[in-house]
Amino acid sequence: MPSKFQRAGISFLYPDNWTVDEEDAPAGQLSVTVYSPRGGFWSLAVHPGSPDPLKIANTALEAMKQEYSGIEVEEVNETLADWNLIGFDLNFFLLDFTNTAQIRSIRCDKTTYTVFCQAEDREFEQNQRVFQAMTISLLNGLKDFNY
């Protein structure tokens, strides 16, 4: 049975054996991260004031480039739950393992949302559908909240 995160108009489903860590990001922004038992994670950042989603995704990308050398980047436009998300797919090395990360950003009403997920490649492959289902449940909640 999935668990449900719900706070400040944000809701999404996540596996009940994953751990939630919610915190307030700078300037009072909501940020929540859900960790898998093996260390992969799915994270949501809420940016009030409708900043440009591509600018937010690029900022996250630049932070990753500063952290990891030799990062491979592919720009992505993806449609989930009738929403068009923009962002990047990333591949890089961490502790001698190849890792995959995804950055997705969307503007909705007066807020921009950014989803970031990352895991070692084998775990990412196993959890890619879980990450996607979490994002879809978030997007479905945004649809309900904004109409």
Residue, then its C-alpha position, 0 to 999 in steps of 0.5 A: m500500500p503506498s503512503k501519501f505525502q500531503r502538505a501546503g497543497i502538494s500531494f503525491l504517493y510514494p512506496d511505504n518502505w521509503t523514507v521522507d525528509e521534508e525541509d524548508a529550502p531557502a526563502g521558505q520554499l518547500s522541499v521534500t525528498v523521498y529515499s529508497p531503501r538502497g539510497g536512490f531518491w526522488s526530490l521535489a522543490v517548490h518555487p513560488g512566484s512562477p520562475d521560468p522552469l527552464k531557468i530552474a532546470n538549468t540552475a540544477l544542471e549547473a549545480m550538478k556540473q560543478e559537483y561531478s566532472g564528465i557529466e553527460v547531459e541530454e535535454v528532455n521534453e517529456t509529457l506525463a499526465d497531460w503535463n509537459l515537463i522540461g529538463f535533463d537526463l544526466n549520467f555521471f560517475l560517483l564512487d566508481f559507479t555510474n549514476t543516472a539522474q533526471i531533472r524535470s521542471i514545470r510551471c503551474d498556476k503561480t508556482t514552478y515545481t522541480v522534480f529531481c531523482q537520482a540513483e546508481d544505474r542498476e537501482f535507477e533502472q529498477n526504480q525508474r517506474v516508481f520515480q515516474a509514478m511518484t511524479i505522475s501522482l504529484l502532477n495529478g494532485l496539481k491538476d486537482f489543486n489548480y482547477 
